[in-house]
Amino acid sequence: MRIKPAEIVLSATMIVSSLMSITADYSYFKGFPVYSWVEYIILGAGVLIPFLAWFLRSPSRNKQK
């Protein structure tokens, strides 16, 4: 399995929490107020986690040359 269930849960959690903060017009991270652009960074990281896991575990990268 290229993408582990924990990575899927982590990315889904990051995506949902950042989308909720973006639509609510206030941004908090671990109880502290943050700038609104931080939520977009968290959203981008949540989207990229499965793609990076898939790419880094691809069979073509594991071949010995």
Backbone as XML, in Angstrom:
<?xml version="1.0"?>
<chain id="A" units="angstrom">
  <residue number="1" name="MET">
    <atom name="N" x="0.838" y="-1.179" z="0.000"/>
    <atom name="CA" x="0.000" y="0.000" z="0.000"/>
    <atom name="C" x="0.881" y="1.239" z="0.000"/>
  </residue>
  <residue number="2" name="ARG">
    <atom name="N" x="0.668" y="2.098" z="-0.963"/>
    <atom name="CA" x="1.534" y="3.260" z="-1.087"/>
    <atom name="C" x="1.189" y="4.372" z="-0.101"/>
  </residue>
  <residue number="3" name="ILE">
    <atom name="N" x="-0.092" y="4.593" z="0.130"/>
    <atom name="CA" x="-0.503" y="5.640" z="1.052"/>
    <atom name="C" x="-1.107" y="4.978" z="2.282"/>
  </residue>
  <residue number="4" name="LYS">
    <atom name="N" x="-0.566" y="5.290" z="3.438"/>
    <atom name="CA" x="-1.020" y="4.655" z="4.667"/>
    <atom name="C" x="-2.294" y="5.325" z="5.180"/>
  </residue>
  <residue number="5" name="PRO">
    <atom name="N" x="-3.115" y="4.599" z="5.897"/>
    <atom name="CA" x="-4.358" y="5.183" z="6.419"/>
    <atom name="C" x="-4.130" y="6.391" z="7.325"/>
  </residue>
  <residue number="6" name="ALA">
    <atom name="N" x="-3.050" y="6.387" z="8.080"/>
    <atom name="CA" x="-2.759" y="7.530" z="8.952"/>
    <atom name="C" x="-2.488" y="8.792" z="8.132"/>
  </residue>
  <residue number="7" name="GLU">
    <atom name="N" x="-1.859" y="8.638" z="6.981"/>
    <atom name="CA" x="-1.606" y="9.798" z="6.124"/>
    <atom name="C" x="-2.897" y="10.332" z="5.517"/>
  </residue>
  <residue number="8" name="ILE">
    <atom name="N" x="-3.811" y="9.436" z="5.201"/>
    <atom name="CA" x="-5.103" y="9.866" z="4.670"/>
    <atom name="C" x="-5.886" y="10.611" z="5.738"/>
  </residue>
  <residue number="9" name="VAL">
    <atom name="N" x="-5.884" y="10.092" z="6.956"/>
    <atom name="CA" x="-6.602" y="10.744" z="8.060"/>
    <atom name="C" x="-5.982" y="12.103" z="8.370"/>
  </residue>
  <residue number="10" name="LEU">
    <atom name="N" x="-4.661" y="12.174" z="8.397"/>
    <atom name="CA" x="-3.980" y="13.432" z="8.674"/>
    <atom name="C" x="-4.292" y="14.476" z="7.610"/>
  </residue>
  <residue number="11" name="SER">
    <atom name="N" x="-4.228" y="14.094" z="6.351"/>
    <atom name="CA" x="-4.493" y="15.050" z="5.284"/>
    <atom name="C" x="-5.955" y="15.484" z="5.292"/>
  </residue>
  <residue number="12" name="ALA">
    <atom name="N" x="-6.882" y="14.563" z="5.547"/>
    <atom name="CA" x="-8.299" y="14.929" z="5.611"/>
    <atom name="C" x="-8.567" y="15.877" z="6.771"/>
  </residue>
  <residue number="13" name="THR">
    <atom name="N" x="-7.927" y="15.626" z="7.904"/>
    <atom name="CA" x="-8.091" y="16.502" z="9.062"/>
    <atom name="C" x="-7.560" y="17.901" z="8.771"/>
  </residue>
  <residue number="14" name="MET">
    <atom name="N" x="-6.402" y="17.979" z="8.140"/>
    <atom name="CA" x="-5.828" y="19.286" z="7.807"/>
    <atom name="C" x="-6.700" y="20.032" z="6.810"/>
  </residue>
  <residue number="15" name="ILE">
    <atom name="N" x="-7.237" y="19.329" z="5.824"/>
    <atom name="CA" x="-8.075" y="19.966" z="4.814"/>
    <atom name="C" x="-9.363" y="20.482" z="5.439"/>
  </residue>
  <residue number="16" name="VAL">
    <atom name="N" x="-10.020" y="19.648" z="6.236"/>
    <atom name="CA" x="-11.294" y="20.047" z="6.836"/>
    <atom name="C" x="-11.113" y="21.202" z="7.815"/>
  </residue>
  <residue number="17" name="SER">
    <atom name="N" x="-10.091" y="21.136" z="8.665"/>
    <atom name="CA" x="-9.898" y="22.208" z="9.648"/>
    <atom name="C" x="-9.535" y="23.526" z="8.979"/>
  </residue>
  <residue number="18" name="SER">
    <atom name="N" x="-8.733" y="23.471" z="7.930"/>
    <atom name="CA" x="-8.376" y="24.721" z="7.258"/>
    <atom name="C" x="-9.558" y="25.295" z="6.491"/>
  </residue>
  <residue number="19" name="LEU">
    <atom name="N" x="-10.361" y="24.446" z="5.856"/>
    <atom name="CA" x="-11.550" y="24.942" z="5.152"/>
    <atom name="C" x="-12.566" y="25.532" z="6.122"/>
  </residue>
  <residue number="20" name="MET">
    <atom name="N" x="-12.707" y="24.924" z="7.288"/>
    <atom name="CA" x="-13.626" y="25.480" z="8.284"/>
    <atom name="C" x="-13.147" y="26.835" z="8.780"/>
  </residue>
  <residue number="21" name="SER">
    <atom name="N" x="-11.859" y="26.997" z="8.967"/>
    <atom name="CA" x="-11.322" y="28.278" z="9.431"/>
    <atom name="C" x="-11.407" y="29.344" z="8.346"/>
  </residue>
  <residue number="22" name="ILE">
    <atom name="N" x="-11.205" y="28.949" z="7.096"/>
    <atom name="CA" x="-11.278" y="29.916" z="5.993"/>
    <atom name="C" x="-12.707" y="30.434" z="5.842"/>
  </residue>
  <residue number="23" name="THR">
    <atom name="N" x="-13.676" y="29.558" z="5.949"/>
    <atom name="CA" x="-15.073" y="29.990" z="5.781"/>
    <atom name="C" x="-15.615" y="30.711" z="7.009"/>
  </residue>
  <residue number="24" name="ALA">
    <atom name="N" x="-15.010" y="30.546" z="8.174"/>
    <atom name="CA" x="-15.496" y="31.175" z="9.403"/>
    <atom name="C" x="-14.936" y="32.576" z="9.603"/>
  </residue>
  <residue number="25" name="ASP">
    <atom name="N" x="-14.026" y="33.016" z="8.772"/>
    <atom name="CA" x="-13.433" y="34.363" z="8.831"/>
    <atom name="C" x="-12.563" y="34.615" z="10.057"/>
  </residue>
  <residue number="26" name="TYR">
    <atom name="N" x="-12.171" y="33.585" z="10.758"/>
    <atom name="CA" x="-11.171" y="33.742" z="11.811"/>
    <atom name="C" x="-10.289" y="32.514" z="11.794"/>
  </residue>
  <residue number="27" name="SER">
    <atom name="N" x="-9.031" y="32.698" z="12.141"/>
    <atom name="CA" x="-8.068" y="31.604" z="12.044"/>
    <atom name="C" x="-7.395" y="31.377" z="13.392"/>
  </residue>
  <residue number="28" name="TYR">
    <atom name="N" x="-7.494" y="30.147" z="13.877"/>
    <atom name="CA" x="-6.825" y="29.737" z="15.096"/>
    <atom name="C" x="-6.069" y="28.454" z="14.830"/>
  </residue>
  <residue number="29" name="PHE">
    <atom name="N" x="-4.879" y="28.351" z="15.400"/>
    <atom name="CA" x="-4.095" y="27.124" z="15.317"/>
    <atom name="C" x="-3.672" y="26.764" z="16.723"/>
  </residue>
  <residue number="30" name="LYS">
    <atom name="N" x="-4.168" y="25.644" z="17.223"/>
    <atom name="CA" x="-3.910" y="25.181" z="18.589"/>
    <atom name="C" x="-4.295" y="26.233" z="19.630"/>
  </residue>
  <residue number="31" name="GLY">
    <atom name="N" x="-5.385" y="26.937" z="19.378"/>
    <atom name="CA" x="-5.898" y="27.903" z="20.336"/>
    <atom name="C" x="-5.329" y="29.301" z="20.220"/>
  </residue>
  <residue number="32" name="PHE">
    <atom name="N" x="-4.386" y="29.513" z="19.339"/>
    <atom name="CA" x="-3.775" y="30.823" z="19.175"/>
    <atom name="C" x="-4.198" y="31.427" z="17.841"/>
  </residue>
  <residue number="33" name="PRO">
    <atom name="N" x="-4.511" y="32.707" z="17.808"/>
    <atom name="CA" x="-4.891" y="33.321" z="16.533"/>
    <atom name="C" x="-3.688" y="33.408" z="15.588"/>
  </residue>
  <residue number="34" name="VAL">
    <atom name="N" x="-3.934" y="33.133" z="14.321"/>
    <atom name="CA" x="-2.890" y="33.194" z="13.301"/>
    <atom name="C" x="-3.408" y="34.006" z="12.122"/>
  </residue>
  <residue number="35" name="TYR">
    <atom name="N" x="-2.513" y="34.380" z="11.232"/>
    <atom name="CA" x="-2.901" y="35.078" z="10.022"/>
    <atom name="C" x="-3.724" y="34.155" z="9.127"/>
  </residue>
  <residue number="36" name="SER">
    <atom name="N" x="-4.524" y="34.743" z="8.275"/>
    <atom name="CA" x="-5.395" y="33.924" z="7.423"/>
    <atom name="C" x="-4.601" y="33.142" z="6.380"/>
  </residue>
  <residue number="37" name="TRP">
    <atom name="N" x="-3.425" y="33.624" z="5.980"/>
    <atom name="CA" x="-2.645" y="32.903" z="4.975"/>
    <atom name="C" x="-2.064" y="31.603" z="5.529"/>
  </residue>
  <residue number="38" name="VAL">
    <atom name="N" x="-1.997" y="31.470" z="6.847"/>
    <atom name="CA" x="-1.507" y="30.226" z="7.446"/>
    <atom name="C" x="-2.470" y="29.088" z="7.140"/>
  </residue>
  <residue number="39" name="GLU">
    <atom name="N" x="-3.768" y="29.384" z="7.099"/>
    <atom name="CA" x="-4.763" y="28.361" z="6.782"/>
    <atom name="C" x="-4.599" y="27.841" z="5.358"/>
  </residue>
  <residue number="40" name="TYR">
    <atom name="N" x="-4.198" y="28.714" z="4.455"/>
    <atom name="CA" x="-3.962" y="28.265" z="3.073"/>
    <atom name="C" x="-2.725" y="27.366" z="2.988"/>
  </residue>
  <residue number="41" name="ILE">
    <atom name="N" x="-1.733" y="27.632" z="3.816"/>
    <atom name="CA" x="-0.551" y="26.765" z="3.862"/>
    <atom name="C" x="-0.922" y="25.391" z="4.415"/>
  </residue>
  <residue number="42" name="ILE">
    <atom name="N" x="-1.747" y="25.367" z="5.462"/>
    <atom name="CA" x="-2.201" y="24.100" z="6.033"/>
    <atom name="C" x="-3.048" y="23.333" z="5.016"/>
  </residue>
  <residue number="43" name="LEU">
    <atom name="N" x="-3.889" y="24.051" z="4.266"/>
    <atom name="CA" x="-4.696" y="23.417" z="3.224"/>
    <atom name="C" x="-3.803" y="22.812" z="2.145"/>
  </residue>
  <residue number="44" name="GLY">
    <atom name="N" x="-2.794" y="23.545" z="1.709"/>
    <atom name="CA" x="-1.866" y="23.030" z="0.704"/>
    <atom name="C" x="-1.096" y="21.819" z="1.196"/>
  </residue>
  <residue number="45" name="ALA">
    <atom name="N" x="-0.681" y="21.843" z="2.450"/>
    <atom name="CA" x="0.025" y="20.689" z="3.012"/>
    <atom name="C" x="-0.885" y="19.472" z="3.095"/>
  </residue>
  <residue number="46" name="GLY">
    <atom name="N" x="-2.144" y="19.693" z="3.446"/>
    <atom name="CA" x="-3.089" y="18.585" z="3.514"/>
    <atom name="C" x="-3.348" y="17.961" z="2.162"/>
  </residue>
  <residue number="47" name="VAL">
    <atom name="N" x="-3.326" y="18.773" z="1.116"/>
    <atom name="CA" x="-3.524" y="18.249" z="-0.232"/>
    <atom name="C" x="-2.271" y="17.523" z="-0.724"/>
  </residue>
  <residue number="48" name="LEU">
    <atom name="N" x="-1.110" y="18.014" z="-0.367"/>
    <atom name="CA" x="0.139" y="17.441" z="-0.874"/>
    <atom name="C" x="0.584" y="16.157" z="-0.186"/>
  </residue>
  <residue number="49" name="ILE">
    <atom name="N" x="0.148" y="15.914" z="1.038"/>
    <atom name="CA" x="0.613" y="14.738" z="1.780"/>
    <atom name="C" x="0.362" y="13.428" z="1.026"/>
  </residue>
  <residue number="50" name="PRO">
    <atom name="N" x="-0.856" y="13.160" z="0.521"/>
    <atom name="CA" x="-1.045" y="11.888" z="-0.202"/>
    <atom name="C" x="-0.223" y="11.800" z="-1.492"/>
  </residue>
  <residue number="51" name="PHE">
    <atom name="N" x="-0.081" y="12.909" z="-2.201"/>
    <atom name="CA" x="0.701" y="12.886" z="-3.433"/>
    <atom name="C" x="2.177" y="12.628" z="-3.152"/>
  </residue>
  <residue number="52" name="LEU">
    <atom name="N" x="2.708" y="13.255" z="-2.120"/>
    <atom name="CA" x="4.106" y="13.014" z="-1.768"/>
    <atom name="C" x="4.319" y="11.580" z="-1.291"/>
  </residue>
  <residue number="53" name="ALA">
    <atom name="N" x="3.392" y="11.058" z="-0.506"/>
    <atom name="CA" x="3.520" y="9.671" z="-0.041"/>
    <atom name="C" x="3.477" y="8.708" z="-1.221"/>
  </residue>
  <residue number="54" name="TRP">
    <atom name="N" x="2.565" y="8.949" z="-2.152"/>
    <atom name="CA" x="2.465" y="8.084" z="-3.328"/>
    <atom name="C" x="3.742" y="8.171" z="-4.166"/>
  </residue>
  <residue number="55" name="PHE">
    <atom name="N" x="4.257" y="9.373" z="-4.383"/>
    <atom name="CA" x="5.444" y="9.556" z="-5.211"/>
    <atom name="C" x="6.689" y="8.963" z="-4.552"/>
  </residue>
  <residue number="56" name="LEU">
    <atom name="N" x="6.860" y="9.206" z="-3.267"/>
    <atom name="CA" x="8.068" y="8.732" z="-2.591"/>
    <atom name="C" x="8.078" y="7.219" z="-2.394"/>
  </residue>
  <residue number="57" name="ARG">
    <atom name="N" x="6.914" y="6.584" z="-2.422"/>
    <atom name="CA" x="6.855" y="5.132" z="-2.289"/>
    <atom name="C" x="6.617" y="4.420" z="-3.608"/>
  </residue>
  <residue number="58" name="SER">
    <atom name="N" x="6.735" y="5.114" z="-4.707"/>
    <atom name="CA" x="6.471" y="4.491" z="-6.002"/>
    <atom name="C" x="7.555" y="3.451" z="-6.308"/>
  </residue>
  <residue number="59" name="PRO">
    <atom name="N" x="7.187" y="2.375" z="-6.990"/>
    <atom name="CA" x="8.153" y="1.314" z="-7.280"/>
    <atom name="C" x="9.307" y="1.784" z="-8.165"/>
  </residue>
  <residue number="60" name="SER">
    <atom name="N" x="9.055" y="2.731" z="-9.039"/>
    <atom name="CA" x="10.129" y="3.175" z="-9.929"/>
    <atom name="C" x="11.228" y="3.897" z="-9.158"/>
  </residue>
  <residue number="61" name="ARG">
    <atom name="N" x="10.908" y="4.505" z="-8.017"/>
    <atom name="CA" x="11.936" y="5.169" z="-7.205"/>
    <atom name="C" x="12.738" y="4.151" z="-6.414"/>
  </residue>
  <residue number="62" name="ASN">
    <atom name="N" x="12.195" y="2.985" z="-6.164"/>
    <atom name="CA" x="12.870" y="1.983" z="-5.352"/>
    <atom name="C" x="13.789" y="1.084" z="-6.152"/>
  </residue>
  <residue number="63" name="LYS">
    <atom name="N" x="13.775" y="1.186" z="-7.464"/>
    <atom name="CA" x="14.640" y="0.342" z="-8.295"/>
    <atom name="C" x="16.094" y="0.756" z="-8.128"/>
  </residue>
  <residue number="64" name="GLN">
    <atom name="N" x="16.945" y="-0.219" z="-8.043"/>
    <atom name="CA" x="18.383" y="0.046" z="-7.956"/>
    <atom name="C" x="18.948" y="0.191" z="-9.357"/>
  </residue>
  <residue number="65" name="LYS">
    <atom name="N" x="19.721" y="1.209" z="-9.567"/>
    <atom name="CA" x="20.307" y="1.450" z="-10.905"/>
    <atom name="C" x="21.700" y="0.864" z="-10.991"/>
  </residue>
</chain>
